[in-house]
Amino acid sequence: MDTMMINQQDRIEFTPALEASLRRIADEAAQILGIPSPSELSILIVDNEYIKELNSMYRGKDEVTDVLSFAMNELGEDEPQLEEPEDVNLLGDIVISLEQAWQQSQEYGHSLERELGYLLVHGILHLLGYDHKGEKDQKLMREWEETIMSAVNLSR
């Protein structure tokens, strides 16, 4: 998968090793989930302040969250349908708060790499239309998350 990654925060070091790990996880998730190739995904690494702004703007929740997903195939009100290139599957954008991921990794007692990987997988599943609003949907989403995290050796 062609993954564009932008680190837009400077509060916590986003190392080349973390970036490489996220790319590897995205590739593995694409393979396991049967995402057609070529596909494109963008990942934006931000701080709590920025993700809170986005969460307020797009979800009406004035609070920090860990990950947001913006699928290319989901249109908001009054948004025109964009012409998608025929030869590329544009998945969308995933925004991850590195600050929140670090806090959660400390809280859960595992590595930052594992927490970022989990948030990325969670975001990819949302881009593909998976949700966790109902018990059945949540169970299916959790099964996919565990399968992918196991495949990249970052299971609990």
DOTOR-909524 format. One record per atom (N, C-alpha, C): residue number from 1; chain; residue in one letter; atom name; x, y, z. Coordinates in steps of 0.2 Angstrom, whole numbers, m for minus. Example, Ala and Ser with C-alpha at 12.3 -4.5 7.8 and 13.67 -1.06 7.14 Angstrom:
residues 2
+-----+--------+---------+-------+-------+-------+-------+
| num | cadena | residuo | atomo |    xx |    yy |    zz |
+-----+--------+---------+-------+-------+-------+-------+
|   1 |      A |       A |     N |    66 |   m28 |    39 |
|   1 |      A |       A |    CA |    62 |   m22 |    39 |
|   1 |      A |       A |     C |    66 |   m16 |    39 |
|   2 |      A |       S |     N |    64 |   m11 |    35 |
|   2 |      A |       S |    CA |    68 |    m5 |    36 |
|   2 |      A |       S |     C |    64 |     0 |    39 |
+-----+--------+---------+-------+-------+-------+-------+
end
This chain:
residues 156
+-----+--------+---------+-------+-------+-------+-------+
| num | cadena | residuo | atomo |    xx |    yy |    zz |
+-----+--------+---------+-------+-------+-------+-------+
|   1 |      A |       M |     N |     4 |    m6 |     0 |
|   1 |      A |       M |    CA |     0 |     0 |     0 |
|   1 |      A |       M |     C |     4 |     6 |     0 |
|   2 |      A |       D |     N |     3 |    11 |    m4 |
|   2 |      A |       D |    CA |     6 |    17 |    m4 |
|   2 |      A |       D |     C |     4 |    22 |     2 |
|   3 |      A |       T |     N |     8 |    23 |     7 |
|   3 |      A |       T |    CA |     6 |    26 |    13 |
|   3 |      A |       T |     C |    10 |    33 |    13 |
|   4 |      A |       M |     N |     6 |    38 |    13 |
|   4 |      A |       M |    CA |     9 |    45 |    15 |
|   4 |      A |       M |     C |     9 |    46 |    22 |
|   5 |      A |       M |     N |    14 |    48 |    25 |
|   5 |      A |       M |    CA |    14 |    49 |    32 |
|   5 |      A |       M |     C |    17 |    56 |    34 |
|   6 |      A |       I |     N |    13 |    60 |    38 |
|   6 |      A |       I |    CA |    15 |    67 |    39 |
|   6 |      A |       I |     C |    15 |    68 |    47 |
|   7 |      A |       N |     N |    21 |    70 |    50 |
|   7 |      A |       N |    CA |    21 |    71 |    57 |
|   7 |      A |       N |     C |    20 |    78 |    58 |
|   8 |      A |       Q |     N |    14 |    80 |    61 |
|   8 |      A |       Q |    CA |    13 |    88 |    61 |
|   8 |      A |       Q |     C |    13 |    90 |    69 |
|   9 |      A |       Q |     N |    17 |    86 |    73 |
|   9 |      A |       Q |    CA |    17 |    88 |    80 |
|   9 |      A |       Q |     C |    25 |    88 |    82 |
|  10 |      A |       D |     N |    26 |    91 |    88 |
|  10 |      A |       D |    CA |    33 |    91 |    90 |
|  10 |      A |       D |     C |    33 |    90 |    97 |
|  11 |      A |       R |     N |    28 |    87 |   100 |
|  11 |      A |       R |    CA |    28 |    86 |   108 |
|  11 |      A |       R |     C |    31 |    79 |   109 |
|  12 |      A |       I |     N |    30 |    74 |   105 |
|  12 |      A |       I |    CA |    33 |    68 |   106 |
|  12 |      A |       I |     C |    37 |    65 |   100 |
|  13 |      A |       E |     N |    43 |    63 |   101 |
|  13 |      A |       E |    CA |    47 |    61 |    96 |
|  13 |      A |       E |     C |    44 |    55 |    92 |
|  14 |      A |       F |     N |    43 |    56 |    85 |
|  14 |      A |       F |    CA |    40 |    51 |    80 |
|  14 |      A |       F |     C |    46 |    49 |    77 |
|  15 |      A |       T |     N |    49 |    43 |    79 |
|  15 |      A |       T |    CA |    55 |    41 |    76 |
|  15 |      A |       T |     C |    54 |    37 |    69 |
|  16 |      A |       P |     N |    60 |    37 |    66 |
|  16 |      A |       P |    CA |    60 |    33 |    59 |
|  16 |      A |       P |     C |    57 |    26 |    60 |
|  17 |      A |       A |     N |    59 |    23 |    66 |
|  17 |      A |       A |    CA |    57 |    16 |    68 |
|  17 |      A |       A |     C |    49 |    15 |    68 |
|  18 |      A |       L |     N |    46 |    20 |    72 |
|  18 |      A |       L |    CA |    39 |    20 |    72 |
|  18 |      A |       L |     C |    36 |    21 |    66 |
|  19 |      A |       E |     N |    38 |    26 |    61 |
|  19 |      A |       E |    CA |    36 |    27 |    55 |
|  19 |      A |       E |     C |    36 |    20 |    51 |
|  20 |      A |       A |     N |    42 |    17 |    51 |
|  20 |      A |       A |    CA |    43 |    11 |    47 |
|  20 |      A |       A |     C |    38 |     5 |    50 |
|  21 |      A |       S |     N |    37 |     5 |    56 |
|  21 |      A |       S |    CA |    32 |     0 |    59 |
|  21 |      A |       S |     C |    25 |     2 |    57 |
|  22 |      A |       L |     N |    23 |     8 |    56 |
|  22 |      A |       L |    CA |    16 |     9 |    54 |
|  22 |      A |       L |     C |    15 |     8 |    47 |
|  23 |      A |       R |     N |    21 |     9 |    43 |
|  23 |      A |       R |    CA |    20 |     7 |    36 |
|  23 |      A |       R |     C |    19 |    m1 |    35 |
|  24 |      A |       R |     N |    23 |    m4 |    39 |
|  24 |      A |       R |    CA |    23 |   m12 |    39 |
|  24 |      A |       R |     C |    16 |   m14 |    41 |
|  25 |      A |       I |     N |    13 |   m11 |    46 |
|  25 |      A |       I |    CA |     7 |   m13 |    49 |
|  25 |      A |       I |     C |     1 |   m12 |    43 |
|  26 |      A |       A |     N |     2 |    m6 |    40 |
|  26 |      A |       A |    CA |    m3 |    m4 |    35 |
|  26 |      A |       A |     C |    m3 |    m9 |    29 |
|  27 |      A |       D |     N |     3 |   m11 |    27 |
|  27 |      A |       D |    CA |     4 |   m16 |    22 |
|  27 |      A |       D |     C |     1 |   m23 |    24 |
|  28 |      A |       E |     N |     3 |   m25 |    30 |
|  28 |      A |       E |    CA |     0 |   m31 |    32 |
|  28 |      A |       E |     C |    m8 |   m31 |    33 |
|  29 |      A |       A |     N |   m10 |   m26 |    35 |
|  29 |      A |       A |    CA |   m18 |   m25 |    36 |
|  29 |      A |       A |     C |   m21 |   m25 |    29 |
|  30 |      A |       A |     N |   m18 |   m22 |    24 |
|  30 |      A |       A |    CA |   m20 |   m22 |    17 |
|  30 |      A |       A |     C |   m21 |   m29 |    14 |
|  31 |      A |       Q |     N |   m15 |   m33 |    15 |
|  31 |      A |       Q |    CA |   m15 |   m40 |    13 |
|  31 |      A |       Q |     C |   m20 |   m44 |    16 |
|  32 |      A |       I |     N |   m21 |   m44 |    23 |
|  32 |      A |       I |    CA |   m26 |   m48 |    27 |
|  32 |      A |       I |     C |   m33 |   m46 |    25 |
|  33 |      A |       L |     N |   m34 |   m40 |    24 |
|  33 |      A |       L |    CA |   m41 |   m37 |    23 |
|  33 |      A |       L |     C |   m43 |   m37 |    15 |
|  34 |      A |       G |     N |   m38 |   m39 |    11 |
|  34 |      A |       G |    CA |   m40 |   m40 |     4 |
|  34 |      A |       G |     C |   m41 |   m33 |     1 |
|  35 |      A |       I |     N |   m37 |   m28 |     3 |
|  35 |      A |       I |    CA |   m38 |   m21 |     0 |
|  35 |      A |       I |     C |   m34 |   m22 |    m7 |
|  36 |      A |       P |     N |   m38 |   m20 |   m12 |
|  36 |      A |       P |    CA |   m35 |   m20 |   m19 |
|  36 |      A |       P |     C |   m29 |   m16 |   m20 |
|  37 |      A |       S |     N |   m24 |   m18 |   m24 |
|  37 |      A |       S |    CA |   m18 |   m15 |   m25 |
|  37 |      A |       S |     C |   m19 |   m12 |   m32 |
|  38 |      A |       P |     N |   m16 |    m6 |   m33 |
|  38 |      A |       P |    CA |   m13 |    m1 |   m29 |
|  38 |      A |       P |     C |   m18 |     3 |   m25 |
|  39 |      A |       S |     N |   m17 |     4 |   m19 |
|  39 |      A |       S |    CA |   m21 |     8 |   m14 |
|  39 |      A |       S |     C |   m17 |    13 |   m11 |
|  40 |      A |       E |     N |   m20 |    19 |    m9 |
|  40 |      A |       E |    CA |   m17 |    24 |    m6 |
|  40 |      A |       E |     C |   m20 |    26 |     1 |
|  41 |      A |       L |     N |   m16 |    28 |     6 |
|  41 |      A |       L |    CA |   m18 |    29 |    13 |
|  41 |      A |       L |     C |   m14 |    35 |    15 |
|  42 |      A |       S |     N |   m17 |    40 |    18 |
|  42 |      A |       S |    CA |   m13 |    45 |    21 |
|  42 |      A |       S |     C |   m14 |    45 |    29 |
|  43 |      A |       I |     N |    m8 |    46 |    33 |
|  43 |      A |       I |    CA |    m8 |    45 |    40 |
|  43 |      A |       I |     C |    m5 |    52 |    42 |
|  44 |      A |       L |     N |    m9 |    56 |    46 |
|  44 |      A |       L |    CA |    m7 |    62 |    49 |
|  44 |      A |       L |     C |    m6 |    61 |    57 |
|  45 |      A |       I |     N |     0 |    62 |    59 |
|  45 |      A |       I |    CA |     2 |    62 |    66 |
|  45 |      A |       I |     C |     1 |    69 |    69 |
|  46 |      A |       V |     N |    m3 |    69 |    74 |
|  46 |      A |       V |    CA |    m4 |    76 |    77 |
|  46 |      A |       V |     C |    m4 |    76 |    85 |
|  47 |      A |       D |     N |    m5 |    82 |    88 |
|  47 |      A |       D |    CA |    m5 |    82 |    95 |
|  47 |      A |       D |     C |   m12 |    83 |    97 |
|  48 |      A |       N |     N |   m13 |    83 |   104 |
|  48 |      A |       N |    CA |   m20 |    82 |   107 |
|  48 |      A |       N |     C |   m24 |    89 |   105 |
|  49 |      A |       E |     N |   m21 |    94 |   104 |
|  49 |      A |       E |    CA |   m24 |   101 |   103 |
|  49 |      A |       E |     C |   m28 |   100 |    96 |
|  50 |      A |       Y |     N |   m24 |    98 |    91 |
|  50 |      A |       Y |    CA |   m26 |    97 |    84 |
|  50 |      A |       Y |     C |   m32 |    92 |    83 |
|  51 |      A |       I |     N |   m31 |    86 |    86 |
|  51 |      A |       I |    CA |   m36 |    81 |    85 |
|  51 |      A |       I |     C |   m42 |    83 |    89 |
|  52 |      A |       K |     N |   m42 |    87 |    94 |
|  52 |      A |       K |    CA |   m48 |    90 |    98 |
|  52 |      A |       K |     C |   m52 |    94 |    93 |
|  53 |      A |       E |     N |   m48 |    99 |    89 |
|  53 |      A |       E |    CA |   m51 |   103 |    85 |
|  53 |      A |       E |     C |   m55 |    99 |    79 |
|  54 |      A |       L |     N |   m51 |    94 |    77 |
|  54 |      A |       L |    CA |   m55 |    90 |    71 |
|  54 |      A |       L |     C |   m61 |    86 |    74 |
|  55 |      A |       N |     N |   m60 |    84 |    80 |
|  55 |      A |       N |    CA |   m66 |    80 |    83 |
|  55 |      A |       N |     C |   m72 |    84 |    84 |
|  56 |      A |       S |     N |   m70 |    91 |    86 |
|  56 |      A |       S |    CA |   m76 |    95 |    87 |
|  56 |      A |       S |     C |   m79 |    97 |    80 |
|  57 |      A |       M |     N |   m75 |    99 |    76 |
|  57 |      A |       M |    CA |   m77 |   101 |    69 |
|  57 |      A |       M |     C |   m81 |    95 |    65 |
|  58 |      A |       Y |     N |   m79 |    89 |    65 |
|  58 |      A |       Y |    CA |   m82 |    84 |    61 |
|  58 |      A |       Y |     C |   m86 |    79 |    65 |
|  59 |      A |       R |     N |   m86 |    79 |    72 |
|  59 |      A |       R |    CA |   m90 |    74 |    75 |
|  59 |      A |       R |     C |   m94 |    78 |    81 |
|  60 |      A |       G |     N |   m93 |    84 |    81 |
|  60 |      A |       G |    CA |   m97 |    88 |    86 |
|  60 |      A |       G |     C |   m95 |    86 |    94 |
|  61 |      A |       K |     N |   m89 |    84 |    95 |
|  61 |      A |       K |    CA |   m87 |    82 |   101 |
|  61 |      A |       K |     C |   m81 |    86 |   103 |
|  62 |      A |       D |     N |   m81 |    90 |   108 |
|  62 |      A |       D |    CA |   m76 |    95 |   110 |
|  62 |      A |       D |     C |   m72 |    91 |   115 |
|  63 |      A |       E |     N |   m68 |    86 |   113 |
|  63 |      A |       E |    CA |   m64 |    82 |   117 |
|  63 |      A |       E |     C |   m58 |    79 |   113 |
|  64 |      A |       V |     N |   m53 |    77 |   116 |
|  64 |      A |       V |    CA |   m47 |    74 |   113 |
|  64 |      A |       V |     C |   m50 |    67 |   112 |
|  65 |      A |       T |     N |   m48 |    64 |   106 |
|  65 |      A |       T |    CA |   m48 |    57 |   104 |
|  65 |      A |       T |     C |   m42 |    54 |   102 |
|  66 |      A |       D |     N |   m41 |    48 |   101 |
|  66 |      A |       D |    CA |   m35 |    45 |    99 |
|  66 |      A |       D |     C |   m34 |    45 |    91 |
|  67 |      A |       V |     N |   m39 |    43 |    88 |
|  67 |      A |       V |    CA |   m39 |    42 |    81 |
|  67 |      A |       V |     C |   m45 |    44 |    77 |
|  68 |      A |       L |     N |   m45 |    47 |    71 |
|  68 |      A |       L |    CA |   m50 |    49 |    67 |
|  68 |      A |       L |     C |   m49 |    46 |    60 |
|  69 |      A |       S |     N |   m54 |    44 |    57 |
|  69 |      A |       S |    CA |   m54 |    41 |    50 |
|  69 |      A |       S |     C |   m58 |    45 |    46 |
|  70 |      A |       F |     N |   m56 |    47 |    40 |
|  70 |      A |       F |    CA |   m60 |    51 |    35 |
|  70 |      A |       F |     C |   m59 |    47 |    28 |
|  71 |      A |       A |     N |   m64 |    43 |    27 |
|  71 |      A |       A |    CA |   m65 |    39 |    21 |
|  71 |      A |       A |     C |   m66 |    43 |    15 |
|  72 |      A |       M |     N |   m62 |    41 |     9 |
|  72 |      A |       M |    CA |   m63 |    45 |     3 |
|  72 |      A |       M |     C |   m70 |    44 |     0 |
|  73 |      A |       N |     N |   m73 |    38 |     1 |
|  73 |      A |       N |    CA |   m79 |    37 |    m2 |
|  73 |      A |       N |     C |   m85 |    39 |     2 |
|  74 |      A |       E |     N |   m84 |    43 |     8 |
|  74 |      A |       E |    CA |   m90 |    45 |    12 |
|  74 |      A |       E |     C |   m90 |    53 |    11 |
|  75 |      A |       L |     N |   m96 |    55 |     8 |
|  75 |      A |       L |    CA |   m97 |    62 |     7 |
|  75 |      A |       L |     C |  m101 |    65 |    13 |
|  76 |      A |       G |     N |   m98 |    71 |    14 |
|  76 |      A |       G |    CA |  m102 |    75 |    19 |
|  76 |      A |       G |     C |  m107 |    79 |    16 |
|  77 |      A |       E |     N |  m111 |    83 |    19 |
|  77 |      A |       E |    CA |  m116 |    87 |    16 |
|  77 |      A |       E |     C |  m113 |    92 |    12 |
|  78 |      A |       D |     N |  m116 |    93 |     6 |
|  78 |      A |       D |    CA |  m114 |    98 |     1 |
|  78 |      A |       D |     C |  m107 |    97 |    m2 |
|  79 |      A |       E |     N |  m105 |    91 |    m1 |
|  79 |      A |       E |    CA |   m98 |    89 |    m4 |
|  79 |      A |       E |     C |   m99 |    86 |   m11 |
|  80 |      A |       P |     N |   m95 |    88 |   m16 |
|  80 |      A |       P |    CA |   m96 |    85 |   m22 |
|  80 |      A |       P |     C |   m92 |    78 |   m23 |
|  81 |      A |       Q |     N |   m95 |    74 |   m27 |
|  81 |      A |       Q |    CA |   m91 |    67 |   m28 |
|  81 |      A |       Q |     C |   m85 |    69 |   m32 |
|  82 |      A |       L |     N |   m79 |    67 |   m29 |
|  82 |      A |       L |    CA |   m73 |    67 |   m33 |
|  82 |      A |       L |     C |   m72 |    62 |   m37 |
|  83 |      A |       E |     N |   m69 |    63 |   m43 |
|  83 |      A |       E |    CA |   m67 |    58 |   m48 |
|  83 |      A |       E |     C |   m61 |    54 |   m45 |
|  84 |      A |       E |     N |   m62 |    48 |   m44 |
|  84 |      A |       E |    CA |   m57 |    44 |   m41 |
|  84 |      A |       E |     C |   m53 |    41 |   m47 |
|  85 |      A |       P |     N |   m46 |    41 |   m47 |
|  85 |      A |       P |    CA |   m43 |    38 |   m52 |
|  85 |      A |       P |     C |   m44 |    31 |   m53 |
|  86 |      A |       E |     N |   m45 |    28 |   m59 |
|  86 |      A |       E |    CA |   m47 |    21 |   m60 |
|  86 |      A |       E |     C |   m41 |    16 |   m58 |
|  87 |      A |       D |     N |   m35 |    18 |   m58 |
|  87 |      A |       D |    CA |   m30 |    14 |   m57 |
|  87 |      A |       D |     C |   m28 |    14 |   m50 |
|  88 |      A |       V |     N |   m31 |    18 |   m45 |
|  88 |      A |       V |    CA |   m29 |    18 |   m38 |
|  88 |      A |       V |     C |   m35 |    18 |   m34 |
|  89 |      A |       N |     N |   m34 |    14 |   m28 |
|  89 |      A |       N |    CA |   m40 |    14 |   m23 |
|  89 |      A |       N |     C |   m38 |    19 |   m18 |
|  90 |      A |       L |     N |   m41 |    24 |   m17 |
|  90 |      A |       L |    CA |   m40 |    30 |   m12 |
|  90 |      A |       L |     C |   m44 |    28 |    m6 |
|  91 |      A |       L |     N |   m41 |    26 |    m1 |
|  91 |      A |       L |    CA |   m44 |    24 |     5 |
|  91 |      A |       L |     C |   m46 |    30 |     9 |
|  92 |      A |       G |     N |   m42 |    34 |    11 |
|  92 |      A |       G |    CA |   m44 |    40 |    14 |
|  92 |      A |       G |     C |   m38 |    42 |    19 |
|  93 |      A |       D |     N |   m40 |    46 |    24 |
|  93 |      A |       D |    CA |   m35 |    49 |    29 |
|  93 |      A |       D |     C |   m36 |    46 |    36 |
|  94 |      A |       I |     N |   m31 |    45 |    39 |
|  94 |      A |       I |    CA |   m31 |    43 |    46 |
|  94 |      A |       I |     C |   m27 |    48 |    50 |
|  95 |      A |       V |     N |   m30 |    51 |    56 |
|  95 |      A |       V |    CA |   m27 |    56 |    60 |
|  95 |      A |       V |     C |   m26 |    53 |    67 |
|  96 |      A |       I |     N |   m20 |    52 |    69 |
|  96 |      A |       I |    CA |   m18 |    49 |    75 |
|  96 |      A |       I |     C |   m15 |    54 |    80 |
|  97 |      A |       S |     N |   m17 |    55 |    86 |
|  97 |      A |       S |    CA |   m14 |    59 |    91 |
|  97 |      A |       S |     C |    m8 |    55 |    94 |
|  98 |      A |       L |     N |    m2 |    57 |    93 |
|  98 |      A |       L |    CA |     3 |    54 |    96 |
|  98 |      A |       L |     C |     4 |    55 |   103 |
|  99 |      A |       E |     N |     1 |    61 |   106 |
|  99 |      A |       E |    CA |     1 |    62 |   113 |
|  99 |      A |       E |     C |    m4 |    57 |   116 |
| 100 |      A |       Q |     N |   m10 |    57 |   113 |
| 100 |      A |       Q |    CA |   m15 |    52 |   116 |
| 100 |      A |       Q |     C |   m12 |    45 |   116 |
| 101 |      A |       A |     N |    m9 |    43 |   110 |
| 101 |      A |       A |    CA |    m7 |    36 |   110 |
| 101 |      A |       A |     C |    m2 |    35 |   115 |
| 102 |      A |       W |     N |     3 |    40 |   116 |
| 102 |      A |       W |    CA |     8 |    39 |   121 |
| 102 |      A |       W |     C |     5 |    38 |   128 |
| 103 |      A |       Q |     N |     0 |    42 |   130 |
| 103 |      A |       Q |    CA |    m4 |    42 |   136 |
| 103 |      A |       Q |     C |    m7 |    35 |   137 |
| 104 |      A |       Q |     N |   m10 |    33 |   132 |
| 104 |      A |       Q |    CA |   m14 |    26 |   132 |
| 104 |      A |       Q |     C |    m9 |    20 |   133 |
| 105 |      A |       S |     N |    m3 |    21 |   129 |
| 105 |      A |       S |    CA |     2 |    15 |   130 |
| 105 |      A |       S |     C |     4 |    15 |   137 |
| 106 |      A |       Q |     N |     5 |    21 |   141 |
| 106 |      A |       Q |    CA |     7 |    21 |   148 |
| 106 |      A |       Q |     C |     2 |    18 |   152 |
| 107 |      A |       E |     N |    m5 |    20 |   151 |
| 107 |      A |       E |    CA |   m10 |    17 |   154 |
| 107 |      A |       E |     C |   m11 |    10 |   154 |
| 108 |      A |       Y |     N |   m11 |     7 |   148 |
| 108 |      A |       Y |    CA |   m12 |     0 |   146 |
| 108 |      A |       Y |     C |    m6 |    m4 |   147 |
| 109 |      A |       G |     N |     0 |    m1 |   149 |
| 109 |      A |       G |    CA |     6 |    m5 |   150 |
| 109 |      A |       G |     C |     9 |    m8 |   144 |
| 110 |      A |       H |     N |     9 |    m5 |   138 |
| 110 |      A |       H |    CA |    12 |    m8 |   132 |
| 110 |      A |       H |     C |    16 |    m3 |   129 |
| 111 |      A |       S |     N |    19 |    m5 |   123 |
| 111 |      A |       S |    CA |    23 |     0 |   120 |
| 111 |      A |       S |     C |    19 |     5 |   116 |
| 112 |      A |       L |     N |    23 |    10 |   114 |
| 112 |      A |       L |    CA |    20 |    15 |   110 |
| 112 |      A |       L |     C |    19 |    12 |   103 |
| 113 |      A |       E |     N |    23 |     8 |   101 |
| 113 |      A |       E |    CA |    23 |     5 |    94 |
| 113 |      A |       E |     C |    16 |     1 |    94 |
| 114 |      A |       R |     N |    15 |    m3 |    99 |
| 114 |      A |       R |    CA |     9 |    m7 |    99 |
| 114 |      A |       R |     C |     2 |    m2 |    99 |
| 115 |      A |       E |     N |     2 |     3 |   103 |
| 115 |      A |       E |    CA |    m3 |     7 |   103 |
| 115 |      A |       E |     C |    m5 |    11 |    96 |
| 116 |      A |       L |     N |     1 |    13 |    93 |
| 116 |      A |       L |    CA |     0 |    16 |    87 |
| 116 |      A |       L |     C |    m2 |    11 |    82 |
| 117 |      A |       G |     N |     0 |     5 |    82 |
| 117 |      A |       G |    CA |    m2 |     0 |    77 |
| 117 |      A |       G |     C |    m9 |    m1 |    78 |
| 118 |      A |       Y |     N |   m11 |    m2 |    84 |
| 118 |      A |       Y |    CA |   m18 |    m3 |    85 |
| 118 |      A |       Y |     C |   m23 |     2 |    83 |
| 119 |      A |       L |     N |   m21 |     8 |    84 |
| 119 |      A |       L |    CA |   m25 |    14 |    82 |
| 119 |      A |       L |     C |   m25 |    14 |    74 |
| 120 |      A |       L |     N |   m19 |    13 |    71 |
| 120 |      A |       L |    CA |   m19 |    13 |    64 |
| 120 |      A |       L |     C |   m24 |     7 |    61 |
| 121 |      A |       V |     N |   m24 |     1 |    64 |
| 121 |      A |       V |    CA |   m28 |    m4 |    61 |
| 121 |      A |       V |     C |   m35 |    m2 |    62 |
| 122 |      A |       H |     N |   m37 |     1 |    68 |
| 122 |      A |       H |    CA |   m44 |     3 |    70 |
| 122 |      A |       H |     C |   m46 |     8 |    65 |
| 123 |      A |       G |     N |   m42 |    13 |    63 |
| 123 |      A |       G |    CA |   m43 |    18 |    58 |
| 123 |      A |       G |     C |   m44 |    15 |    51 |
| 124 |      A |       I |     N |   m40 |    10 |    49 |
| 124 |      A |       I |    CA |   m41 |     7 |    43 |
| 124 |      A |       I |     C |   m48 |     3 |    42 |
| 125 |      A |       L |     N |   m49 |     0 |    47 |
| 125 |      A |       L |    CA |   m56 |    m4 |    48 |
| 125 |      A |       L |     C |   m62 |     1 |    47 |
| 126 |      A |       H |     N |   m61 |     7 |    50 |
| 126 |      A |       H |    CA |   m66 |    12 |    49 |
| 126 |      A |       H |     C |   m67 |    14 |    42 |
| 127 |      A |       L |     N |   m61 |    15 |    39 |
| 127 |      A |       L |    CA |   m61 |    17 |    32 |
| 127 |      A |       L |     C |   m64 |    12 |    27 |
| 128 |      A |       L |     N |   m64 |     6 |    29 |
| 128 |      A |       L |    CA |   m67 |     1 |    25 |
| 128 |      A |       L |     C |   m74 |     0 |    27 |
| 129 |      A |       G |     N |   m77 |     4 |    32 |
| 129 |      A |       G |    CA |   m84 |     3 |    33 |
| 129 |      A |       G |     C |   m86 |    m1 |    40 |
| 130 |      A |       Y |     N |   m81 |    m3 |    43 |
| 130 |      A |       Y |    CA |   m82 |    m7 |    49 |
| 130 |      A |       Y |     C |   m84 |    m2 |    55 |
| 131 |      A |       D |     N |   m88 |    m4 |    59 |
| 131 |      A |       D |    CA |   m90 |     0 |    65 |
| 131 |      A |       D |     C |   m91 |    m4 |    71 |
| 132 |      A |       H |     N |   m91 |     0 |    77 |
| 132 |      A |       H |    CA |   m92 |    m4 |    83 |
| 132 |      A |       H |     C |   m98 |    m1 |    87 |
| 133 |      A |       K |     N |  m103 |     1 |    84 |
| 133 |      A |       K |    CA |  m109 |     4 |    87 |
| 133 |      A |       K |     C |  m113 |    m2 |    90 |
| 134 |      A |       G |     N |  m114 |    m7 |    87 |
| 134 |      A |       G |    CA |  m118 |   m13 |    89 |
| 134 |      A |       G |     C |  m113 |   m18 |    92 |
| 135 |      A |       E |     N |  m116 |   m23 |    96 |
| 135 |      A |       E |    CA |  m112 |   m28 |    99 |
| 135 |      A |       E |     C |  m109 |   m33 |    94 |
| 136 |      A |       K |     N |  m113 |   m35 |    89 |
| 136 |      A |       K |    CA |  m111 |   m39 |    83 |
| 136 |      A |       K |     C |  m105 |   m36 |    79 |
| 137 |      A |       D |     N |  m106 |   m29 |    77 |
| 137 |      A |       D |    CA |  m101 |   m26 |    73 |
| 137 |      A |       D |     C |   m95 |   m25 |    77 |
| 138 |      A |       Q |     N |   m96 |   m23 |    84 |
| 138 |      A |       Q |    CA |   m90 |   m22 |    88 |
| 138 |      A |       Q |     C |   m86 |   m29 |    88 |
| 139 |      A |       K |     N |   m89 |   m34 |    89 |
| 139 |      A |       K |    CA |   m86 |   m41 |    90 |
| 139 |      A |       K |     C |   m82 |   m42 |    83 |
| 140 |      A |       L |     N |   m85 |   m41 |    77 |
| 140 |      A |       L |    CA |   m81 |   m42 |    71 |
| 140 |      A |       L |     C |   m75 |   m38 |    70 |
| 141 |      A |       M |     N |   m76 |   m31 |    72 |
| 141 |      A |       M |    CA |   m71 |   m27 |    72 |
| 141 |      A |       M |     C |   m65 |   m29 |    76 |
| 142 |      A |       R |     N |   m66 |   m31 |    82 |
| 142 |      A |       R |    CA |   m61 |   m33 |    87 |
| 142 |      A |       R |     C |   m58 |   m39 |    84 |
| 143 |      A |       E |     N |   m61 |   m44 |    81 |
| 143 |      A |       E |    CA |   m58 |   m50 |    78 |
| 143 |      A |       E |     C |   m53 |   m48 |    73 |
| 144 |      A |       W |     N |   m55 |   m43 |    69 |
| 144 |      A |       W |    CA |   m50 |   m41 |    63 |
| 144 |      A |       W |     C |   m44 |   m38 |    67 |
| 145 |      A |       E |     N |   m45 |   m33 |    72 |
| 145 |      A |       E |    CA |   m40 |   m30 |    75 |
| 145 |      A |       E |     C |   m35 |   m35 |    78 |
| 146 |      A |       E |     N |   m38 |   m40 |    81 |
| 146 |      A |       E |    CA |   m33 |   m45 |    84 |
| 146 |      A |       E |     C |   m30 |   m49 |    79 |
| 147 |      A |       T |     N |   m33 |   m51 |    74 |
| 147 |      A |       T |    CA |   m30 |   m55 |    69 |
| 147 |      A |       T |     C |   m24 |   m51 |    66 |
| 148 |      A |       I |     N |   m25 |   m45 |    64 |
| 148 |      A |       I |    CA |   m20 |   m41 |    61 |
| 148 |      A |       I |     C |   m14 |   m39 |    66 |
| 149 |      A |       M |     N |   m16 |   m37 |    72 |
| 149 |      A |       M |    CA |   m11 |   m36 |    77 |
| 149 |      A |       M |     C |    m6 |   m42 |    79 |
| 150 |      A |       S |     N |    m9 |   m48 |    78 |
| 150 |      A |       S |    CA |    m6 |   m54 |    79 |
| 150 |      A |       S |     C |    m1 |   m56 |    73 |
| 151 |      A |       A |     N |    m3 |   m54 |    67 |
| 151 |      A |       A |    CA |     1 |   m55 |    61 |
| 151 |      A |       A |     C |     7 |   m51 |    61 |
| 152 |      A |       V |     N |     7 |   m45 |    65 |
| 152 |      A |       V |    CA |    13 |   m41 |    65 |
| 152 |      A |       V |     C |    16 |   m41 |    72 |
| 153 |      A |       N |     N |    15 |   m46 |    75 |
| 153 |      A |       N |    CA |    18 |   m48 |    82 |
| 153 |      A |       N |     C |    17 |   m42 |    87 |
| 154 |      A |       L |     N |    11 |   m39 |    87 |
| 154 |      A |       L |    CA |    10 |   m34 |    92 |
| 154 |      A |       L |     C |     4 |   m35 |    96 |
| 155 |      A |       S |     N |     2 |   m42 |    97 |
| 155 |      A |       S |    CA |    m4 |   m44 |   100 |
| 155 |      A |       S |     C |    m3 |   m42 |   108 |
| 156 |      A |       R |     N |    m8 |   m43 |   111 |
| 156 |      A |       R |    CA |    m8 |   m41 |   119 |
| 156 |      A |       R |     C |    m4 |   m47 |   122 |
+-----+--------+---------+-------+-------+-------+-------+
end
